[in-house]
Amino acid sequence: MTEKEKNKIKILINKKEIEVDENLTILDAAKHARIKIPTLCKHEDLHATGACGICVVKVEGMKKLVRSCTTPIQENMSIITHDAELHEVRKNVIELILSNHPNECLTCLRNGSCELQRFAEEFGIREKFFKPLIVEKSKDLSTKAIVVDAKKCIKCGRCVDVCQKIQEVWALEFINRGFDMRIAPAGDILLSDSPCIKCGQCSAHCPVGALIEYEETDKVWNALRDENLYPVVQIAPAVRVAFGESFGLLPGTITTKKIYALLRKLGFKAVFDTNFGADVTIMEEATEFYERYQLNRNKLPLITSCCPSWVDYLEKYYPELIEHFSTVKSPHQITGVLTKTYFAQKNNIDPGKIFMVSIMPCTAKKYEISRTDEMFASGFQDVDVSLTTRELVRMAYSGGIDFERLEEEEPDEILGNYSGAGTIFGTTGGVMEAALRTAYYLFTGKNLEKIELNEIRGLDGIKKANIKVDSKEIKVCIAHGIGNIKKVLDEIKESKTKKVKPPYDFIEVMACPGGCVAGGGQPYQISDKLRIQRSNGIYNDDKQQQVRFSHENPMVKKLYEEFLGKPLSKKSHQLLHTKYKPRPIYYK
């Protein structure tokens, strides 16, 4: 008997014998047997709490029903997952939850994607049998990124779990007890006054409409019909491998050129790609790393700054490390400012009339576009509105567009052409890999022969590698998910305290587990399986590009020749770089 076989046990599920790993819960074992047990509080990313009570099952020898998400299996355990009695119990639990939930489905942003609504449909609930007990509370719109609608909270605990245990931000908790219990920041303050970093993982994991993105599609529709404006748009790397899920396509399907066509049909006058901005980011950031490594190693490690949630977190919790932060703006900000300067000049367009929309996998981008004076380097706001992937999906449906039947189209030059390095920004490890492709060229004058850096790919929370660059060995680290990031930053702090060489030269950070492919504004039902599928789509997009190095993108070369001069030039610093400052964790 192998070690693997020793860890297997036999159980009965619905009178059928199966063999499964011994450390599973009943819910996990049922999934292994392809039996669906309904649950609202359990999410694949999170620990089981048993909060909702919908997943109850019968176990032979036990007098009471047990919650399958928290009950471990045992040898020869006999389990019944579905029968008429369990159906009635689950239906009653859902009815009780609905009694404490407003009847606002038609006007709720989660209408059609709400897990509670789906269960009400599946269990045939057409009337409310219990007296409504709704906790009235006004919406918290203060962050302009995440909306808290506490009266819709079903007390599942998902948002609190992801905020406290995965992101370790502790912006949300439960307030009060019993029927008066609801989610809110500690002290019942506004979300904008809390430690919230607007990552949106709470909304990505919420099963209902209690936590949603700040909806701004009306602003975009108004701009599209305003004859005095010149509406333009850009799409982020991660959007192209998740957008199609809402139209029945497999996760990871690359829909880039169909999205270009969709955006033109919606009425945008120019369609760009954030990947171009990512290529420019790499030109600036790789040069920044090269100069620090060669001339000022005291400022190493260099830490990437493309993720606005991560920027917010660093300014609040680790302001002493600001000197290690790359000053380069994020790709969508770079695409925005270049649209209102370079593109406007080349096409004789008044930059004051350009209305730039960015389609992002992220809720924090809504916060980023107005955070500092540097985001107005052209004299105008770099990006006027940032929409999530989900918001663009809703625009596509309300625009009456048959997405699957759209003919593929090309982006507009010059800000639409990108390299494979630009597209891999969308997944954890991608920014580092793209930067190293160009940094290697800066150090050696030649391109990497082994382009794919598999040692820094994958979903490990912290990835480390030593990259050989001629006689040099560059120590890199990739962290995603704020809980993992904290561990890396504490290492850096300790090295500074002890006045010893830091353990890394270059660090990539993304706030969301899995990176942007699993951002807070992406389609719902995120899981590690989806993260891998979407990341594979990103890497496939890289492979199919003729140009796979940012420094070889012909349009990027043209940009520097005609407009910026060179990376880190005075003009580059003016337009493409930003500053950071310490911020209070709690605002008064």
Legacy VTK file of the C-alpha trace (Angstrom):
# vtk DataFile Version 3.0
C-alpha trace
ASCII
DATASET POLYDATA
POINTS 588 float
0.000 0.000 0.000
1.388 3.413 -1.012
1.456 6.430 1.321
-1.224 8.021 -0.838
-3.480 4.990 -0.453
-2.955 5.032 3.335
-4.495 8.517 3.445
-7.669 7.375 1.696
-10.823 6.314 3.497
-14.135 4.836 2.354
-17.463 6.529 3.027
-21.040 6.185 1.824
-22.717 9.168 0.151
-26.343 8.578 -0.720
-25.702 4.813 -0.301
-22.885 4.839 -2.828
-19.400 3.917 -1.623
-16.578 6.272 -2.581
-12.924 6.541 -1.595
-11.588 10.015 -0.758
-8.769 11.738 1.124
-9.214 11.431 4.872
-8.762 15.152 5.623
-11.815 16.343 3.696
-15.074 17.771 4.980
-18.395 16.255 3.925
-18.879 19.167 1.523
-15.497 18.519 -0.112
-16.147 14.790 -0.336
-19.514 15.439 -1.989
-17.826 17.674 -4.575
-15.388 14.834 -5.245
-18.403 12.611 -5.929
-19.908 15.356 -8.136
-22.767 15.950 -5.758
-23.751 19.576 -5.266
-24.641 20.575 -1.721
-25.987 24.157 -1.622
-24.111 26.710 0.486
-24.015 30.487 0.764
-21.286 31.098 3.317
-18.612 28.719 2.009
-16.258 29.938 -0.703
-13.363 27.974 -2.147
-10.874 30.679 -1.109
-12.104 30.919 2.476
-12.333 28.927 5.671
-15.655 27.269 6.432
-17.750 28.983 9.097
-21.067 27.138 8.900
-22.772 30.527 9.107
-25.621 30.050 6.631
-26.831 26.568 7.578
-27.986 25.674 4.054
-25.444 22.885 3.616
-26.913 20.627 6.334
-26.874 16.879 5.703
-27.835 13.686 7.534
-25.178 11.404 9.004
-26.133 7.924 10.167
-25.869 7.645 13.950
-26.233 11.394 14.558
-29.525 12.721 15.897
-29.068 16.239 14.529
-28.401 17.499 11.039
-24.779 18.574 10.582
-23.264 21.366 8.509
-21.321 19.695 5.753
-18.826 22.534 5.263
-17.405 22.177 8.788
-17.880 18.458 9.492
-14.873 16.233 8.709
-15.472 12.822 7.176
-14.680 9.612 9.052
-14.084 6.034 7.951
-17.346 4.283 6.927
-19.408 7.419 7.543
-22.824 7.143 5.859
-24.168 10.470 4.588
-27.433 11.538 2.980
-27.068 14.823 1.118
-30.518 15.169 -0.450
-34.038 14.031 0.421
-37.451 15.636 0.911
-36.777 16.552 4.562
-33.419 18.187 3.776
-35.058 20.080 0.930
-37.655 21.496 3.319
-35.071 22.425 5.958
-32.905 24.209 3.401
-35.897 25.992 1.941
-36.893 27.230 5.408
-33.353 28.501 6.042
-33.392 30.415 2.749
-36.816 31.848 3.637
-35.437 33.031 6.990
-32.510 34.715 5.249
-34.918 36.365 2.804
-36.969 37.711 5.716
-33.933 39.797 6.671
-33.159 40.826 3.090
-34.762 43.692 1.132
-36.937 42.849 -1.846
-34.943 45.009 -4.286
-33.849 42.470 -6.865
-34.937 44.512 -9.891
-32.804 47.499 -8.893
-29.897 45.558 -7.376
-26.589 45.477 -9.271
-26.329 41.744 -8.505
-29.653 40.963 -10.177
-28.993 37.835 -12.241
-25.686 37.055 -10.549
-26.865 36.902 -6.927
-26.336 33.547 -5.200
-29.273 34.090 -2.831
-31.543 34.923 -5.754
-30.425 31.738 -7.515
-31.253 29.574 -4.488
-34.649 31.263 -4.101
-35.331 30.287 -7.713
-34.005 26.729 -7.337
-36.056 26.082 -4.199
-39.218 27.559 -5.691
-39.668 30.360 -3.156
-42.387 32.667 -4.480
-43.679 34.259 -1.259
-42.210 35.477 2.017
-43.571 33.417 4.910
-41.736 35.182 7.717
-42.218 38.735 8.959
-39.618 41.002 7.308
-36.935 42.271 9.703
-34.783 44.603 7.604
-31.984 46.611 9.233
-32.286 50.020 7.581
-28.930 51.600 6.834
-27.955 54.087 4.153
-25.398 53.059 1.541
-21.766 53.948 2.146
-20.511 55.492 -1.113
-17.562 57.267 0.494
-14.679 55.499 -1.285
-16.159 55.969 -4.783
-14.731 52.485 -5.434
-16.611 50.043 -3.160
-20.226 50.509 -2.085
-21.401 49.048 1.228
-25.143 48.344 1.321
-25.400 46.832 4.786
-29.134 46.156 4.670
-28.469 43.467 2.047
-25.917 41.658 4.205
-26.841 38.002 4.841
-24.181 37.579 7.570
-22.281 34.895 5.672
-18.935 36.313 6.803
-17.139 35.960 3.469
-16.152 39.636 3.226
-14.851 39.740 6.789
-12.873 36.545 6.248
-11.197 37.714 3.037
-10.502 41.198 4.419
-9.076 40.012 7.743
-7.488 36.629 7.049
-6.355 36.795 3.407
-5.768 40.497 2.839
-5.020 41.227 6.543
-6.363 44.754 6.110
-9.086 44.525 8.782
-11.300 47.181 7.213
-14.521 45.195 7.763
-16.068 43.418 10.713
-19.469 42.487 12.102
-21.290 45.167 14.070
-23.971 44.259 16.676
-25.520 40.816 17.190
-28.569 38.791 16.218
-31.003 40.407 13.786
-29.173 43.732 14.140
-25.852 42.258 12.986
-24.364 43.802 9.847
-21.027 44.458 8.158
-19.243 47.759 8.640
-15.776 49.154 9.317
-14.678 48.956 12.953
-16.329 51.687 14.985
-19.096 51.960 12.403
-17.181 54.650 10.509
-17.223 55.337 6.784
-15.281 52.924 4.623
-13.159 55.819 3.315
-12.066 56.558 6.895
-11.091 52.930 7.546
-7.923 50.990 6.570
-9.709 49.876 3.356
-7.378 49.714 0.326
-10.247 49.402 -2.203
-8.976 46.071 -3.548
-12.555 44.851 -3.982
-11.899 41.323 -2.753
-14.830 41.801 -0.365
-17.160 42.509 -3.303
-15.644 39.694 -5.364
-16.479 37.230 -2.589
-19.852 38.651 -1.471
-22.696 36.358 -2.641
-25.266 39.174 -2.761
-25.381 42.940 -3.299
-24.089 44.030 0.089
-20.690 44.931 -1.373
-20.488 46.086 -4.981
-18.355 48.304 -7.198
-19.174 52.008 -7.462
-21.266 52.038 -10.639
-20.186 54.635 -13.244
-21.576 53.355 -16.540
-24.033 56.281 -16.735
-21.093 58.697 -16.820
-19.700 56.826 -19.796
-23.035 56.645 -21.637
-23.429 60.412 -21.127
-19.930 61.027 -22.523
-20.627 58.815 -25.540
-23.621 60.941 -26.519
-21.959 64.302 -25.793
-21.007 65.795 -29.181
-18.517 68.140 -27.512
-16.409 65.240 -26.197
-13.968 62.871 -27.877
-14.474 59.581 -25.974
-11.564 57.125 -26.056
-11.041 53.840 -24.222
-8.394 51.313 -23.211
-8.608 47.730 -21.918
-6.359 46.130 -19.300
-4.456 42.847 -19.848
-6.626 40.783 -17.500
-9.936 41.925 -18.998
-9.347 40.064 -22.279
-9.138 36.629 -20.628
-12.189 36.995 -18.343
-14.688 39.108 -20.285
-15.910 36.216 -22.420
-17.055 34.222 -19.369
-20.143 36.420 -19.174
-21.036 35.353 -22.728
-20.573 31.605 -22.314
-16.914 31.396 -23.347
-14.380 29.349 -21.415
-12.252 31.172 -18.822
-8.946 32.195 -20.371
-10.410 32.667 -23.853
-8.631 35.641 -25.436
-11.302 38.082 -26.611
-9.093 41.139 -27.210
-10.053 41.957 -30.795
-13.749 41.309 -30.192
-13.593 43.760 -27.279
-12.048 46.355 -29.605
-15.035 45.847 -31.940
-17.484 46.032 -29.030
-16.035 49.331 -27.831
-16.300 50.882 -31.280
-19.927 49.757 -31.550
-20.614 51.422 -28.184
-19.438 54.689 -29.737
-15.806 55.251 -28.699
-13.851 57.246 -31.286
-10.507 55.632 -30.511
-9.731 52.250 -28.969
-6.362 51.741 -27.259
-4.804 48.983 -25.197
-3.446 49.307 -21.673
-0.806 46.771 -22.709
0.883 49.579 -24.645
1.042 51.537 -21.401
2.457 48.405 -19.748
5.254 48.316 -22.328
6.038 51.962 -21.542
5.904 51.186 -17.817
8.522 48.495 -18.383
10.771 50.870 -20.303
10.715 53.278 -17.377
10.745 50.737 -14.541
13.434 48.459 -15.997
15.630 51.509 -16.584
14.898 52.662 -13.033
15.999 49.266 -11.711
19.104 49.216 -13.929
20.226 52.643 -12.697
19.619 51.813 -9.039
21.461 48.516 -9.349
24.419 50.153 -11.079
24.595 53.476 -9.247
22.615 53.445 -6.005
22.135 50.025 -4.442
21.145 51.631 -1.157
17.748 52.196 -2.768
17.319 48.497 -3.499
15.096 46.594 -3.495
13.001 48.343 -6.121
9.319 47.536 -5.561
6.744 47.656 -8.367
3.903 50.167 -8.091
1.306 49.199 -10.735
-1.313 48.075 -8.184
-3.202 50.990 -6.540
-4.426 48.873 -3.619
-0.843 47.936 -2.883
0.230 51.607 -3.150
-2.499 52.576 -0.693
-1.426 49.801 1.675
2.254 50.767 1.569
1.536 54.441 2.239
-0.590 53.504 5.243
1.329 50.616 6.796
4.937 50.849 5.515
5.655 54.533 4.743
9.295 54.005 5.762
9.709 51.919 2.594
8.449 54.606 0.187
12.008 55.265 -1.041
12.045 51.715 -2.444
8.906 52.229 -4.482
9.114 52.611 -8.238
7.886 56.080 -9.171
6.430 54.900 -12.490
2.686 55.335 -12.908
0.506 52.332 -13.594
-0.092 51.386 -17.262
-3.622 52.789 -17.532
-2.490 56.143 -16.129
0.376 56.182 -18.633
-1.971 55.373 -21.510
-4.274 58.113 -20.246
-1.670 60.858 -20.057
-0.150 59.892 -23.421
-3.615 60.083 -24.984
-4.061 63.655 -23.756
-0.575 64.719 -24.831
1.116 62.670 -27.575
-2.032 61.338 -29.290
-3.821 64.692 -28.992
-0.879 66.554 -30.532
-0.438 64.094 -33.417
-4.129 64.259 -34.299
-4.800 67.953 -33.548
-7.417 67.117 -30.906
-8.159 69.445 -27.997
-7.039 67.404 -24.942
-9.719 69.108 -22.900
-12.339 67.339 -25.025
-10.788 63.879 -24.705
-12.755 61.668 -22.314
-10.577 58.694 -21.387
-12.236 55.526 -20.063
-10.197 52.597 -18.782
-11.677 49.104 -18.540
-9.980 47.489 -15.565
-10.235 44.205 -13.617
-9.952 46.337 -10.505
-12.090 48.498 -8.211
-9.072 50.378 -6.788
-8.401 51.941 -10.196
-11.487 54.061 -9.527
-9.637 55.482 -6.528
-6.259 55.754 -8.265
-7.327 58.069 -11.097
-7.821 61.030 -8.731
-5.353 60.301 -5.944
-2.543 62.842 -6.585
-1.633 65.926 -8.599
0.646 63.770 -10.767
-2.447 62.083 -12.225
-3.191 65.445 -13.910
0.238 65.861 -15.540
-1.204 66.820 -18.933
-3.199 69.625 -17.360
-6.204 67.318 -17.369
-7.114 64.167 -15.462
-5.168 61.263 -17.008
-8.182 58.919 -16.870
-11.695 60.335 -16.510
-13.579 57.145 -15.576
-12.422 53.643 -14.744
-14.936 50.842 -15.248
-14.645 47.268 -14.032
-14.897 44.274 -16.343
-18.360 43.666 -14.895
-19.492 47.190 -15.786
-18.396 46.737 -19.410
-20.334 43.456 -19.533
-23.465 45.315 -18.464
-22.833 47.998 -21.103
-22.500 45.307 -23.766
-25.819 43.738 -22.799
-27.695 47.021 -22.485
-26.142 48.153 -25.774
-27.821 45.245 -27.526
-24.561 43.848 -28.851
-24.204 40.175 -29.776
-20.654 39.811 -28.514
-20.031 36.276 -29.757
-20.890 37.233 -33.356
-18.690 40.332 -33.492
-15.979 40.370 -36.138
-12.501 40.925 -34.713
-10.992 44.389 -35.152
-7.614 46.023 -34.576
-6.844 48.777 -32.035
-5.999 52.337 -33.003
-2.400 53.365 -33.402
-0.163 54.377 -31.791
-1.364 53.503 -28.293
-2.896 50.152 -29.181
0.081 48.078 -30.273
1.653 45.935 -27.577
4.238 43.241 -26.973
3.830 39.922 -25.203
5.601 41.468 -22.217
2.821 44.045 -21.932
0.062 41.458 -21.735
1.581 39.303 -18.969
1.110 42.230 -16.570
-2.309 40.702 -15.883
-1.095 37.839 -13.700
1.083 37.443 -10.642
4.737 37.317 -11.666
3.995 38.930 -15.013
5.244 42.422 -14.201
8.511 40.985 -12.908
8.948 38.721 -15.920
8.271 41.586 -18.336
10.646 43.886 -16.465
13.424 41.279 -16.379
13.154 40.725 -20.144
14.047 44.388 -20.674
16.396 44.750 -17.674
18.437 41.839 -19.028
18.784 43.715 -22.311
19.895 46.877 -20.496
22.576 44.957 -18.584
23.857 42.837 -21.475
22.815 44.455 -24.745
21.123 41.254 -25.842
17.786 39.536 -25.301
17.059 36.668 -22.976
17.149 33.381 -24.858
14.843 31.683 -22.368
11.931 34.123 -22.433
9.496 32.254 -20.167
10.613 32.544 -16.546
8.653 29.611 -15.155
10.329 29.894 -11.765
8.314 33.050 -11.013
4.988 31.818 -12.400
2.185 30.045 -10.538
-0.051 30.679 -7.534
2.411 30.299 -4.661
1.786 33.309 -2.408
5.480 34.184 -2.294
7.839 33.230 -5.128
11.599 33.755 -5.053
14.275 33.299 -7.702
17.852 34.205 -8.533
18.119 35.387 -12.142
21.526 35.111 -13.802
22.503 38.200 -15.796
26.034 37.512 -17.078
28.178 37.498 -13.940
25.439 39.096 -11.839
22.719 37.334 -9.890
19.572 39.371 -9.403
17.471 38.264 -6.457
13.765 38.705 -7.132
10.607 38.120 -5.109
6.953 38.062 -6.150
4.150 38.388 -3.601
0.407 38.515 -4.168
-2.356 38.850 -1.605
-1.707 41.454 1.090
-1.232 38.796 3.778
1.767 37.441 1.839
3.064 40.898 1.003
3.298 41.768 4.690
5.733 38.895 5.250
8.046 40.138 2.493
7.942 43.739 3.701
8.765 42.674 7.234
11.885 40.984 5.837
12.912 44.264 4.202
12.240 46.220 7.385
14.332 43.791 9.405
17.281 44.105 7.007
17.101 47.903 7.249
16.963 47.738 11.040
20.008 45.458 11.158
21.715 47.513 8.441
22.438 44.447 6.355
21.997 43.805 2.641
18.319 43.278 1.801
17.331 39.741 0.760
16.007 40.913 -2.638
16.940 43.334 -5.404
13.577 43.560 -7.163
10.086 42.863 -5.779
6.747 42.573 -7.584
3.598 43.106 -5.568
-0.069 42.611 -6.416
-2.766 43.058 -3.791
-5.210 40.471 -5.150
-4.434 36.739 -4.869
-3.501 35.607 -8.375
-2.927 39.172 -9.546
-5.198 41.207 -11.813
-6.799 38.123 -13.397
-8.608 37.784 -10.067
-9.097 41.479 -9.406
-12.037 42.851 -7.461
-13.828 43.955 -10.650
-13.635 40.687 -12.583
-16.588 38.300 -13.196
-17.816 36.587 -10.032
-17.208 33.046 -8.719
-13.410 33.358 -8.543
-11.406 30.250 -7.603
-7.859 28.984 -8.039
-9.036 26.989 -11.044
-10.259 30.207 -12.678
-7.068 32.026 -11.703
-5.008 29.365 -13.486
-7.254 29.339 -16.569
-7.178 33.111 -16.914
-3.407 33.213 -16.330
-2.911 30.556 -18.998
-4.876 32.781 -21.360
-2.534 35.675 -20.534
0.557 33.545 -21.250
-0.993 32.284 -24.500
-1.545 35.875 -25.578
2.152 36.508 -24.898
3.205 33.495 -26.961
1.172 34.509 -30.001
2.671 38.012 -30.194
5.344 38.595 -32.814
7.124 41.013 -30.441
7.637 39.747 -26.886
9.945 42.400 -25.436
8.733 45.871 -24.440
11.920 47.472 -25.767
11.254 45.952 -29.215
7.708 47.299 -29.562
8.093 49.522 -32.675
5.408 51.937 -31.472
7.124 52.341 -28.114
10.351 53.132 -29.956
8.483 55.691 -32.044
6.992 57.251 -28.904
10.428 57.836 -27.400
11.901 59.069 -30.686
9.106 61.552 -31.391
7.990 62.621 -27.935
9.687 61.409 -24.739
13.326 61.263 -25.768
14.439 58.407 -23.567
13.338 56.526 -20.417
13.682 58.632 -17.254
14.038 61.817 -19.301
12.745 65.091 -17.886
9.587 64.747 -19.969
9.121 61.116 -18.920
9.386 62.107 -15.272
6.899 64.922 -15.759
4.269 62.766 -17.463
4.889 59.140 -16.487
6.051 59.258 -12.877
4.354 59.996 -9.572
5.077 60.550 -5.870
3.987 58.895 -2.634
3.423 60.120 0.886
2.570 58.588 4.261
-1.152 58.342 4.906
-3.032 57.634 8.141
-4.510 54.165 8.506
-7.684 55.719 9.928
-8.882 59.116 8.710
-10.443 61.467 11.254
LINES 1 589
588 0 1 2 3 4 5 6 7 8 9 10 11 12 13 14 15 16 17 18 19 20 21 22 23 24 25 26 27 28 29 30 31 32 33 34 35 36 37 38 39 40 41 42 43 44 45 46 47 48 49 50 51 52 53 54 55 56 57 58 59 60 61 62 63 64 65 66 67 68 69 70 71 72 73 74 75 76 77 78 79 80 81 82 83 84 85 86 87 88 89 90 91 92 93 94 95 96 97 98 99 100 101 102 103 104 105 106 107 108 109 110 111 112 113 114 115 116 117 118 119 120 121 122 123 124 125 126 127 128 129 130 131 132 133 134 135 136 137 138 139 140 141 142 143 144 145 146 147 148 149 150 151 152 153 154 155 156 157 158 159 160 161 162 163 164 165 166 167 168 169 170 171 172 173 174 175 176 177 178 179 180 181 182 183 184 185 186 187 188 189 190 191 192 193 194 195 196 197 198 199 200 201 202 203 204 205 206 207 208 209 210 211 212 213 214 215 216 217 218 219 220 221 222 223 224 225 226 227 228 229 230 231 232 233 234 235 236 237 238 239 240 241 242 243 244 245 246 247 248 249 250 251 252 253 254 255 256 257 258 259 260 261 262 263 264 265 266 267 268 269 270 271 272 273 274 275 276 277 278 279 280 281 282 283 284 285 286 287 288 289 290 291 292 293 294 295 296 297 298 299 300 301 302 303 304 305 306 307 308 309 310 311 312 313 314 315 316 317 318 319 320 321 322 323 324 325 326 327 328 329 330 331 332 333 334 335 336 337 338 339 340 341 342 343 344 345 346 347 348 349 350 351 352 353 354 355 356 357 358 359 360 361 362 363 364 365 366 367 368 369 370 371 372 373 374 375 376 377 378 379 380 381 382 383 384 385 386 387 388 389 390 391 392 393 394 395 396 397 398 399 400 401 402 403 404 405 406 407 408 409 410 411 412 413 414 415 416 417 418 419 420 421 422 423 424 425 426 427 428 429 430 431 432 433 434 435 436 437 438 439 440 441 442 443 444 445 446 447 448 449 450 451 452 453 454 455 456 457 458 459 460 461 462 463 464 465 466 467 468 469 470 471 472 473 474 475 476 477 478 479 480 481 482 483 484 485 486 487 488 489 490 491 492 493 494 495 496 497 498 499 500 501 502 503 504 505 506 507 508 509 510 511 512 513 514 515 516 517 518 519 520 521 522 523 524 525 526 527 528 529 530 531 532 533 534 535 536 537 538 539 540 541 542 543 544 545 546 547 548 549 550 551 552 553 554 555 556 557 558 559 560 561 562 563 564 565 566 567 568 569 570 571 572 573 574 575 576 577 578 579 580 581 582 583 584 585 586 587
